[in-house]
Amino acid sequence: MSQALTENENTRLIVLISVVATIGGFLFGFDSGVINGTVDGLQQAFGSSKAGLGFEVASMLLGCAVGAFFAGRLADRWGRRSVLIISAALFLLSAIGAGAAHSSLVFVAARVLGGFAVGAASVISPAYIAEVAPARYRGRLATVQQIAIISGLFAAFLSNYLLARAAGASTGALWGGQSAWRWMFWMQAFPSLLFLVLLLTIPESPRYLVVKRRKDEAMRVLTRLFGAGEARVKLAEIDASLSEDHHRPRLSDLKNKATGRIRPIVWVGIGLATFQQLVGINVVFYYGAVLWQAVGFSENDALLINVLSGALSIGACIVTVLLIDRIGRKPLLWVGSAGMAVSLALVVWAFASGSLVDGHLQLPGGMGTLALVAANLYVVFFNLSWGPVMWVMLGEMFPNQIRGSALAVAGAAQWTSNFAITVTFPILLAAIGLAATYGIYLAAAVISVFFVLRYVHEPRARNWNRWRAEPGPAPVPL
């Protein structure tokens, strides 16, 4: 891009609308993290069994899988901004409904509704950013999505801790005589409403507008973002990228027309989405309070540990923002996988050294400290790598024609894996114990190292089109 064209770029506006889009990520994080402090309240209110509790905690993820699967296709039909507006409304309804629920069925229904919003926001926010941001700092802006997710988790953890402390426990009464755990859900209504209002102020994706033959609108948006000269260049680039195939996006586009097989890039996207969950990160996010209480910490201390983990996660994501466009995606992924494998091995070792006393795991000597430090190192490595980088890659790695469908499939795979890990944790905890359960996540982290080294590569201009179109092993375009 020439200096003259760059000078007309409205960087401030690009950053501002990207930040608005990432509020969806904040709500994604808040909705995911708020459940962490409400487990005791759910058990008391609904008398749930271990399996029932696991389903209540994981119920949101069923909605996430559905939301992620349909969001890409709906965004191709209605627009990125429109789908995000619907998501904001669903976030608001879910927050109110989950807090007000007086039966497990109503609670699950409200959480599934929120899951639709989380699933949609998880794939559409990074895709929207990828379609409005210049390539030279697109990775950094898309990584802000993960910072927003972790900030949402941190906000939920902090809110849970403060509310539980004010009430004496998550099951204690607060304003209006309502239990603190209910207020934990209701706190989400405030950022949900803010998201809904701010979405009304941002433009639609210019790429979507071109696809819909609304080129005058696309030109106006591009001119606001980049200036008139660069807008014409970008409009021509988008037109050229779409000129080969004008049919409506569909799932069958994921197959290579010559071979009839699923395109390799789709399998890699599914692999990235699945491994991000198989390493067990959301066990820490969803069950952190349960986990630390299981090794002897009080509820208050366990909730405070969650706040610490959230703060460390934000710091790790900020480091990723600074590095992702400098050192690339692949190095961050394999370093993260290796770091998670080592830290999980230490967690497993610490938990394996314990013994059951009155149904609770007691760790000898400094093993409790080792487990705490190693678990937080694990969270840091995840948020240096797989947390943000996976979303960046899914937002930009797929060709235009298959982007919506590929995001749908990869997003559904991510949330289905998330659901499987989340719903099985209480069952595995009771059946095989913490050490063996974390051993499963350790195995996934080790395998992910080899997956990255074998299948994930930095983009190369000479094989970009070949990778998109043909089967067989090739570098992953970003």
C-alpha positions as a Python dict, from the first residue, in 0.01 Angstrom:
ca = {
    (1, 'M'): (0, 0, 0),
    (2, 'S'): (145, 338, -95),
    (3, 'Q'): (210, 607, 164),
    (4, 'A'): (-45, 838, -1),
    (5, 'L'): (-320, 579, 31),
    (6, 'T'): (-221, 486, 384),
    (7, 'E'): (-236, 848, 498),
    (8, 'N'): (-610, 855, 422),
    (9, 'E'): (-680, 546, 630),
    (10, 'N'): (-912, 615, 924),
    (11, 'T'): (-725, 397, 1172),
    (12, 'R'): (-918, 532, 1467),
    (13, 'L'): (-1252, 434, 1314),
    (14, 'I'): (-1124, 88, 1218),
    (15, 'V'): (-1004, 28, 1572),
    (16, 'L'): (-1326, 163, 1726),
    (17, 'I'): (-1560, -56, 1520),
    (18, 'S'): (-1333, -356, 1585),
    (19, 'V'): (-1356, -286, 1959),
    (20, 'V'): (-1736, -271, 1935),
    (21, 'A'): (-1736, -608, 1760),
    (22, 'T'): (-1518, -756, 2034),
    (23, 'I'): (-1774, -668, 2302),
    (24, 'G'): (-1933, -987, 2172),
    (25, 'G'): (-1614, -1159, 2283),
    (26, 'F'): (-1641, -991, 2625),
    (27, 'L'): (-1993, -1128, 2664),
    (28, 'F'): (-1875, -1466, 2537),
    (29, 'G'): (-1620, -1465, 2821),
    (30, 'F'): (-1861, -1331, 3083),
    (31, 'D'): (-2129, -1584, 2992),
    (32, 'S'): (-1872, -1864, 3005),
    (33, 'G'): (-1713, -1753, 3333),
    (34, 'V'): (-2019, -1654, 3535),
    (35, 'I'): (-2120, -2018, 3581),
    (36, 'N'): (-1799, -2076, 3776),
    (37, 'G'): (-1926, -1910, 4092),
    (38, 'T'): (-2284, -2035, 4075),
    (39, 'V'): (-2233, -2412, 4101),
    (40, 'D'): (-2313, -2430, 4475),
    (41, 'G'): (-2624, -2217, 4420),
    (42, 'L'): (-2744, -2439, 4136),
    (43, 'Q'): (-2700, -2751, 4347),
    (44, 'Q'): (-2891, -2596, 4635),
    (45, 'A'): (-3169, -2448, 4420),
    (46, 'F'): (-3228, -2746, 4193),
    (47, 'G'): (-3093, -3041, 4397),
    (48, 'S'): (-2888, -3154, 4098),
    (49, 'S'): (-2693, -3482, 4080),
    (50, 'K'): (-2333, -3487, 3951),
    (51, 'A'): (-2454, -3568, 3600),
    (52, 'G'): (-2736, -3312, 3628),
    (53, 'L'): (-2494, -3043, 3745),
    (54, 'G'): (-2262, -3121, 3457),
    (55, 'F'): (-2547, -3080, 3211),
    (56, 'E'): (-2662, -2753, 3370),
    (57, 'V'): (-2311, -2611, 3348),
    (58, 'A'): (-2259, -2740, 2994),
    (59, 'S'): (-2610, -2662, 2863),
    (60, 'M'): (-2496, -2328, 2726),
    (61, 'L'): (-2252, -2515, 2504),
    (62, 'L'): (-2532, -2696, 2322),
    (63, 'G'): (-2662, -2357, 2217),
    (64, 'C'): (-2307, -2250, 2132),
    (65, 'A'): (-2264, -2539, 1888),
    (66, 'V'): (-2595, -2458, 1718),
    (67, 'G'): (-2525, -2084, 1717),
    (68, 'A'): (-2177, -2129, 1572),
    (69, 'F'): (-2304, -2371, 1306),
    (70, 'F'): (-2580, -2144, 1178),
    (71, 'A'): (-2416, -1806, 1243),
    (72, 'G'): (-2184, -1817, 944),
    (73, 'R'): (-2463, -1906, 703),
    (74, 'L'): (-2699, -1649, 857),
    (75, 'A'): (-2423, -1387, 837),
    (76, 'D'): (-2386, -1467, 466),
    (77, 'R'): (-2761, -1415, 424),
    (78, 'W'): (-2840, -1126, 664),
    (79, 'G'): (-2501, -965, 724),
    (80, 'R'): (-2234, -978, 994),
    (81, 'R'): (-2368, -676, 1183),
    (82, 'S'): (-2726, -803, 1181),
    (83, 'V'): (-2628, -1138, 1331),
    (84, 'L'): (-2426, -961, 1602),
    (85, 'I'): (-2731, -746, 1687),
    (86, 'I'): (-2945, -1058, 1728),
    (87, 'S'): (-2671, -1207, 1947),
    (88, 'A'): (-2670, -900, 2172),
    (89, 'A'): (-3046, -932, 2226),
    (90, 'L'): (-3008, -1301, 2310),
    (91, 'F'): (-2729, -1224, 2560),
    (92, 'L'): (-2964, -984, 2737),
    (93, 'L'): (-3256, -1228, 2750),
    (94, 'S'): (-3034, -1513, 2870),
    (95, 'A'): (-2881, -1310, 3153),
    (96, 'I'): (-3223, -1213, 3285),
    (97, 'G'): (-3372, -1562, 3241),
    (98, 'A'): (-3086, -1759, 3399),
    (99, 'G'): (-3087, -1541, 3708),
    (100, 'A'): (-3464, -1563, 3746),
    (101, 'A'): (-3493, -1940, 3685),
    (102, 'H'): (-3662, -2144, 3959),
    (103, 'S'): (-3634, -2480, 3789),
    (104, 'S'): (-3354, -2666, 3617),
    (105, 'L'): (-3553, -2675, 3292),
    (106, 'V'): (-3601, -2297, 3277),
    (107, 'F'): (-3236, -2243, 3369),
    (108, 'V'): (-3115, -2476, 3094),
    (109, 'A'): (-3344, -2307, 2841),
    (110, 'A'): (-3205, -1963, 2933),
    (111, 'R'): (-2848, -2087, 2913),
    (112, 'V'): (-2906, -2251, 2575),
    (113, 'L'): (-3046, -1919, 2452),
    (114, 'G'): (-2728, -1749, 2571),
    (115, 'G'): (-2533, -2024, 2400),
    (116, 'F'): (-2685, -1928, 2065),
    (117, 'A'): (-2545, -1578, 2122),
    (118, 'V'): (-2202, -1699, 2236),
    (119, 'G'): (-2168, -1938, 1943),
    (120, 'A'): (-2264, -1670, 1691),
    (121, 'A'): (-2039, -1404, 1845),
    (122, 'S'): (-1746, -1646, 1866),
    (123, 'V'): (-1728, -1686, 1487),
    (124, 'I'): (-1880, -1363, 1354),
    (125, 'S'): (-1685, -1108, 1561),
    (126, 'P'): (-1339, -1223, 1438),
    (127, 'A'): (-1472, -1269, 1084),
    (128, 'Y'): (-1613, -914, 1085),
    (129, 'I'): (-1281, -774, 1211),
    (130, 'A'): (-1089, -970, 946),
    (131, 'E'): (-1311, -813, 678),
    (132, 'V'): (-1268, -450, 786),
    (133, 'A'): (-908, -439, 913),
    (134, 'P'): (-597, -390, 694),
    (135, 'A'): (-378, -698, 661),
    (136, 'R'): (-73, -538, 825),
    (137, 'Y'): (-239, -523, 1168),
    (138, 'R'): (-538, -753, 1119),
    (139, 'G'): (-384, -1020, 1341),
    (140, 'R'): (-341, -778, 1629),
    (141, 'L'): (-698, -649, 1602),
    (142, 'A'): (-840, -1000, 1576),
    (143, 'T'): (-635, -1101, 1881),
    (144, 'V'): (-815, -827, 2074),
    (145, 'Q'): (-1113, -1064, 2047),
    (146, 'Q'): (-936, -1305, 2283),
    (147, 'I'): (-843, -1020, 2517),
    (148, 'A'): (-1212, -933, 2521),
    (149, 'I'): (-1304, -1295, 2597),
    (150, 'I'): (-1056, -1313, 2882),
    (151, 'S'): (-1160, -970, 3007),
    (152, 'G'): (-1516, -1101, 3016),
    (153, 'L'): (-1402, -1405, 3213),
    (154, 'F'): (-1206, -1181, 3450),
    (155, 'A'): (-1506, -949, 3494),
    (156, 'A'): (-1730, -1248, 3569),
    (157, 'F'): (-1479, -1394, 3816),
    (158, 'L'): (-1437, -1058, 3990),
    (159, 'S'): (-1811, -994, 3996),
    (160, 'N'): (-1873, -1345, 4136),
    (161, 'Y'): (-1610, -1296, 4406),
    (162, 'L'): (-1741, -955, 4515),
    (163, 'L'): (-2105, -1065, 4517),
    (164, 'A'): (-2030, -1385, 4709),
    (165, 'R'): (-1819, -1193, 4957),
    (166, 'A'): (-2092, -930, 5006),
    (167, 'A'): (-2351, -1203, 5069),
    (168, 'G'): (-2118, -1425, 5274),
    (169, 'A'): (-2149, -1706, 5016),
    (170, 'S'): (-2280, -1758, 4664),
    (171, 'T'): (-2599, -1896, 4820),
    (172, 'G'): (-2642, -1598, 5056),
    (173, 'A'): (-2912, -1333, 5007),
    (174, 'L'): (-2840, -996, 4844),
    (175, 'W'): (-3057, -713, 4708),
    (176, 'G'): (-3427, -787, 4696),
    (177, 'G'): (-3369, -1099, 4901),
    (178, 'Q'): (-3234, -1279, 4593),
    (179, 'S'): (-2936, -1513, 4623),
    (180, 'A'): (-2594, -1386, 4518),
    (181, 'W'): (-2564, -1651, 4246),
    (182, 'R'): (-2872, -1507, 4074),
    (183, 'W'): (-2720, -1159, 4076),
    (184, 'M'): (-2407, -1307, 3919),
    (185, 'F'): (-2614, -1381, 3608),
    (186, 'W'): (-2804, -1050, 3618),
    (187, 'M'): (-2477, -853, 3612),
    (188, 'Q'): (-2438, -961, 3249),
    (189, 'A'): (-2743, -760, 3146),
    (190, 'F'): (-2545, -433, 3163),
    (191, 'P'): (-2272, -513, 2905),
    (192, 'S'): (-2533, -693, 2691),
    (193, 'L'): (-2739, -375, 2665),
    (194, 'L'): (-2427, -169, 2589),
    (195, 'F'): (-2332, -410, 2310),
    (196, 'L'): (-2678, -389, 2157),
    (197, 'V'): (-2673, -7, 2152),
    (198, 'L'): (-2319, 27, 2012),
    (199, 'L'): (-2379, -225, 1734),
    (200, 'L'): (-2633, 15, 1589),
    (201, 'T'): (-2350, 266, 1527),
    (202, 'I'): (-2108, 48, 1324),
    (203, 'P'): (-2123, -23, 948),
    (204, 'E'): (-2190, -356, 778),
    (205, 'S'): (-1893, -554, 644),
    (206, 'P'): (-1799, -416, 298),
    (207, 'R'): (-1722, -769, 178),
    (208, 'Y'): (-2076, -879, 262),
    (209, 'L'): (-2217, -574, 84),
    (210, 'V'): (-2021, -657, -231),
    (211, 'V'): (-2142, -1018, -220),
    (212, 'K'): (-2500, -884, -204),
    (213, 'R'): (-2430, -652, -501),
    (214, 'R'): (-2471, -344, -281),
    (215, 'K'): (-2154, -189, -419),
    (216, 'D'): (-2251, 173, -358),
    (217, 'E'): (-2295, 100, 13),
    (218, 'A'): (-1970, -98, 16),
    (219, 'M'): (-1790, 194, -147),
    (220, 'R'): (-1924, 436, 116),
    (221, 'V'): (-1807, 210, 398),
    (222, 'L'): (-1464, 156, 241),
    (223, 'T'): (-1426, 530, 183),
    (224, 'R'): (-1499, 599, 552),
    (225, 'L'): (-1239, 340, 649),
    (226, 'F'): (-961, 394, 397),
    (227, 'G'): (-1023, 707, 193),
    (228, 'A'): (-1158, 730, -161),
    (229, 'G'): (-843, 617, -345),
    (230, 'E'): (-780, 303, -140),
    (231, 'A'): (-1155, 231, -131),
    (232, 'R'): (-1158, 188, -509),
    (233, 'V'): (-858, -46, -491),
    (234, 'K'): (-1013, -257, -216),
    (235, 'L'): (-1350, -272, -390),
    (236, 'A'): (-1177, -406, -701),
    (237, 'E'): (-985, -662, -491),
    (238, 'I'): (-1304, -788, -329),
    (239, 'D'): (-1477, -802, -667),
    (240, 'A'): (-1188, -999, -815),
    (241, 'S'): (-1186, -1247, -526),
    (242, 'L'): (-1555, -1315, -581),
    (243, 'S'): (-1553, -1317, -961),
    (244, 'E'): (-1480, -1688, -1003),
    (245, 'D'): (-1792, -1814, -829),
    (246, 'H'): (-2108, -1618, -761),
    (247, 'H'): (-2341, -1884, -627),
    (248, 'R'): (-2485, -1866, -280),
    (249, 'P'): (-2251, -2015, -15),
    (250, 'R'): (-2348, -2370, 82),
    (251, 'L'): (-2206, -2661, 280),
    (252, 'S'): (-2126, -2853, -38),
    (253, 'D'): (-1864, -2585, -116),
    (254, 'L'): (-1649, -2745, 154),
    (255, 'K'): (-1583, -3034, -84),
    (256, 'N'): (-1322, -3022, -358),
    (257, 'K'): (-1519, -3040, -684),
    (258, 'A'): (-1257, -3257, -857),
    (259, 'T'): (-1219, -3522, -586),
    (260, 'G'): (-1549, -3501, -398),
    (261, 'R'): (-1357, -3494, -70),
    (262, 'I'): (-1364, -3235, 207),
    (263, 'R'): (-1100, -2970, 147),
    (264, 'P'): (-788, -3013, 364),
    (265, 'I'): (-817, -2655, 491),
    (266, 'V'): (-1156, -2743, 643),
    (267, 'W'): (-1008, -3042, 828),
    (268, 'V'): (-728, -2825, 964),
    (269, 'G'): (-984, -2569, 1081),
    (270, 'I'): (-1179, -2844, 1256),
    (271, 'G'): (-857, -2973, 1412),
    (272, 'L'): (-763, -2629, 1543),
    (273, 'A'): (-1112, -2574, 1684),
    (274, 'T'): (-1122, -2917, 1851),
    (275, 'F'): (-775, -2920, 2006),
    (276, 'Q'): (-841, -2579, 2160),
    (277, 'Q'): (-1099, -2752, 2380),
    (278, 'L'): (-951, -3101, 2424),
    (279, 'V'): (-665, -2954, 2628),
    (280, 'G'): (-927, -2889, 2898),
    (281, 'I'): (-901, -2513, 2937),
    (282, 'N'): (-1269, -2462, 3010),
    (283, 'V'): (-1256, -2701, 3304),
    (284, 'V'): (-1051, -2426, 3470),
    (285, 'F'): (-1287, -2154, 3350),
    (286, 'Y'): (-1616, -2332, 3429),
    (287, 'Y'): (-1520, -2539, 3734),
    (288, 'G'): (-1236, -2337, 3886),
    (289, 'A'): (-1417, -2287, 4216),
    (290, 'V'): (-1506, -2657, 4235),
    (291, 'L'): (-1151, -2757, 4140),
    (292, 'W'): (-978, -2552, 4410),
    (293, 'Q'): (-1232, -2641, 4674),
    (294, 'A'): (-1163, -3006, 4588),
    (295, 'V'): (-801, -2961, 4695),
    (296, 'G'): (-878, -2780, 5018),
    (297, 'F'): (-933, -2410, 4941),
    (298, 'S'): (-1239, -2229, 5077),
    (299, 'E'): (-1506, -2100, 4838),
    (300, 'N'): (-1387, -1743, 4889),
    (301, 'D'): (-1023, -1835, 4821),
    (302, 'A'): (-1124, -2044, 4519),
    (303, 'L'): (-1314, -1749, 4369),
    (304, 'L'): (-1016, -1523, 4436),
    (305, 'I'): (-787, -1770, 4256),
    (306, 'N'): (-1019, -1741, 3957),
    (307, 'V'): (-969, -1363, 3961),
    (308, 'L'): (-590, -1417, 3960),
    (309, 'S'): (-617, -1659, 3667),
    (310, 'G'): (-827, -1408, 3476),
    (311, 'A'): (-574, -1128, 3532),
    (312, 'L'): (-285, -1350, 3417),
    (313, 'S'): (-487, -1446, 3109),
    (314, 'I'): (-535, -1082, 3010),
    (315, 'G'): (-161, -1020, 3045),
    (316, 'A'): (-81, -1322, 2828),
    (317, 'C'): (-324, -1207, 2557),
    (318, 'I'): (-166, -861, 2550),
    (319, 'V'): (173, -1025, 2486),
    (320, 'T'): (14, -1218, 2198),
    (321, 'V'): (-119, -894, 2047),
    (322, 'L'): (238, -763, 2040),
    (323, 'L'): (385, -1081, 1891),
    (324, 'I'): (132, -1237, 1652),
    (325, 'D'): (207, -1020, 1347),
    (326, 'R'): (581, -1029, 1417),
    (327, 'I'): (663, -1394, 1479),
    (328, 'G'): (357, -1553, 1320),
    (329, 'R'): (83, -1795, 1417),
    (330, 'K'): (260, -2130, 1406),
    (331, 'P'): (540, -2049, 1657),
    (332, 'L'): (282, -1924, 1907),
    (333, 'L'): (76, -2241, 1864),
    (334, 'W'): (353, -2498, 1910),
    (335, 'V'): (517, -2309, 2196),
    (336, 'G'): (178, -2286, 2363),
    (337, 'S'): (112, -2657, 2314),
    (338, 'A'): (451, -2751, 2458),
    (339, 'G'): (406, -2515, 2753),
    (340, 'M'): (59, -2650, 2828),
    (341, 'A'): (189, -3008, 2811),
    (342, 'V'): (466, -2937, 3065),
    (343, 'S'): (243, -2741, 3303),
    (344, 'L'): (-34, -3004, 3284),
    (345, 'A'): (222, -3274, 3360),
    (346, 'L'): (310, -3084, 3680),
    (347, 'V'): (-60, -3051, 3768),
    (348, 'V'): (-109, -3426, 3721),
    (349, 'W'): (197, -3501, 3934),
    (350, 'A'): (71, -3275, 4214),
    (351, 'F'): (-280, -3423, 4210),
    (352, 'A'): (-145, -3779, 4193),
    (353, 'S'): (47, -3722, 4517),
    (354, 'G'): (-272, -3652, 4715),
    (355, 'S'): (-499, -3875, 4914),
    (356, 'L'): (-871, -3868, 4989),
    (357, 'V'): (-972, -3752, 5338),
    (358, 'D'): (-1346, -3742, 5408),
    (359, 'G'): (-1412, -3735, 5035),
    (360, 'H'): (-1176, -3441, 4969),
    (361, 'L'): (-834, -3455, 4803),
    (362, 'Q'): (-555, -3353, 5041),
    (363, 'L'): (-219, -3262, 4888),
    (364, 'P'): (100, -3313, 5090),
    (365, 'G'): (364, -3048, 5159),
    (366, 'G'): (397, -2791, 4886),
    (367, 'M'): (199, -2986, 4628),
    (368, 'G'): (-102, -2757, 4665),
    (369, 'T'): (120, -2460, 4577),
    (370, 'L'): (274, -2653, 4287),
    (371, 'A'): (-74, -2738, 4152),
    (372, 'L'): (-181, -2374, 4182),
    (373, 'V'): (131, -2235, 4010),
    (374, 'A'): (131, -2500, 3736),
    (375, 'A'): (-241, -2454, 3665),
    (376, 'N'): (-191, -2079, 3625),
    (377, 'L'): (112, -2136, 3400),
    (378, 'Y'): (-112, -2359, 3192),
    (379, 'V'): (-369, -2079, 3165),
    (380, 'V'): (-94, -1835, 3062),
    (381, 'F'): (42, -2067, 2791),
    (382, 'F'): (-310, -2121, 2657),
    (383, 'N'): (-376, -1749, 2633),
    (384, 'L'): (-39, -1687, 2472),
    (385, 'S'): (-130, -1926, 2195),
    (386, 'W'): (-438, -2138, 2128),
    (387, 'G'): (-683, -1902, 2298),
    (388, 'P'): (-636, -1604, 2064),
    (389, 'V'): (-456, -1760, 1767),
    (390, 'M'): (-723, -2020, 1689),
    (391, 'W'): (-989, -1748, 1658),
    (392, 'V'): (-758, -1531, 1445),
    (393, 'M'): (-695, -1821, 1209),
    (394, 'L'): (-1060, -1922, 1176),
    (395, 'G'): (-1149, -1561, 1102),
    (396, 'E'): (-907, -1526, 812),
    (397, 'M'): (-791, -1866, 683),
    (398, 'F'): (-1089, -1966, 469),
    (399, 'P'): (-1155, -1852, 109),
    (400, 'N'): (-1441, -1607, 61),
    (401, 'Q'): (-1679, -1855, -100),
    (402, 'I'): (-1658, -2112, 182),
    (403, 'R'): (-1595, -1876, 473),
    (404, 'G'): (-1946, -1883, 617),
    (405, 'S'): (-1989, -2259, 580),
    (406, 'A'): (-1638, -2340, 703),
    (407, 'L'): (-1682, -2115, 1008),
    (408, 'A'): (-2010, -2291, 1078),
    (409, 'V'): (-1850, -2636, 1075),
    (410, 'A'): (-1536, -2537, 1265),
    (411, 'G'): (-1735, -2338, 1520),
    (412, 'A'): (-1975, -2627, 1577),
    (413, 'A'): (-1678, -2863, 1623),
    (414, 'Q'): (-1525, -2625, 1877),
    (415, 'W'): (-1839, -2596, 2085),
    (416, 'T'): (-1924, -2965, 2061),
    (417, 'S'): (-1578, -3047, 2198),
    (418, 'N'): (-1627, -2784, 2467),
    (419, 'F'): (-1957, -2946, 2563),
    (420, 'A'): (-1802, -3294, 2580),
    (421, 'I'): (-1516, -3177, 2803),
    (422, 'T'): (-1743, -2972, 3029),
    (423, 'V'): (-2023, -3223, 3080),
    (424, 'T'): (-1782, -3509, 3153),
    (425, 'F'): (-1564, -3331, 3410),
    (426, 'P'): (-1787, -3383, 3719),
    (427, 'I'): (-1839, -3746, 3614),
    (428, 'L'): (-1468, -3809, 3559),
    (429, 'L'): (-1382, -3626, 3882),
    (430, 'A'): (-1605, -3865, 4076),
    (431, 'A'): (-1506, -4177, 3880),
    (432, 'I'): (-1128, -4155, 3822),
    (433, 'G'): (-1013, -3852, 4023),
    (434, 'L'): (-840, -3525, 3938),
    (435, 'A'): (-502, -3671, 3839),
    (436, 'A'): (-638, -3914, 3580),
    (437, 'T'): (-883, -3655, 3446),
    (438, 'Y'): (-606, -3401, 3391),
    (439, 'G'): (-397, -3679, 3238),
    (440, 'I'): (-652, -3689, 2953),
    (441, 'Y'): (-605, -3317, 2891),
    (442, 'L'): (-227, -3364, 2909),
    (443, 'A'): (-244, -3627, 2633),
    (444, 'A'): (-441, -3387, 2411),
    (445, 'A'): (-184, -3111, 2467),
    (446, 'V'): (100, -3344, 2366),
    (447, 'I'): (-83, -3453, 2050),
    (448, 'S'): (-155, -3090, 1961),
    (449, 'V'): (221, -3022, 1942),
    (450, 'F'): (253, -3277, 1660),
    (451, 'F'): (-65, -3153, 1492),
    (452, 'V'): (78, -2799, 1470),
    (453, 'L'): (420, -2914, 1349),
    (454, 'R'): (270, -3141, 1083),
    (455, 'Y'): (-29, -2949, 950),
    (456, 'V'): (-4, -2580, 1041),
    (457, 'H'): (231, -2350, 851),
    (458, 'E'): (272, -1978, 799),
    (459, 'P'): (118, -1846, 474),
    (460, 'R'): (321, -1846, 154),
    (461, 'A'): (198, -1655, -147),
    (462, 'R'): (306, -1927, -392),
    (463, 'N'): (83, -2196, -238),
    (464, 'W'): (-206, -1985, -115),
    (465, 'N'): (-443, -2059, -401),
    (466, 'R'): (-324, -2419, -435),
    (467, 'W'): (-400, -2490, -70),
    (468, 'R'): (-746, -2342, -98),
    (469, 'A'): (-838, -2546, -401),
    (470, 'E'): (-658, -2879, -387),
    (471, 'P'): (-642, -3181, -153),
    (472, 'G'): (-323, -3309, 6),
    (473, 'P'): (-86, -3177, 274),
    (474, 'A'): (7, -2813, 235),
    (475, 'P'): (69, -2512, 455),
    (476, 'V'): (-231, -2349, 617),
    (477, 'P'): (-302, -2001, 476),
    (478, 'L'): (-380, -1732, 730),
}
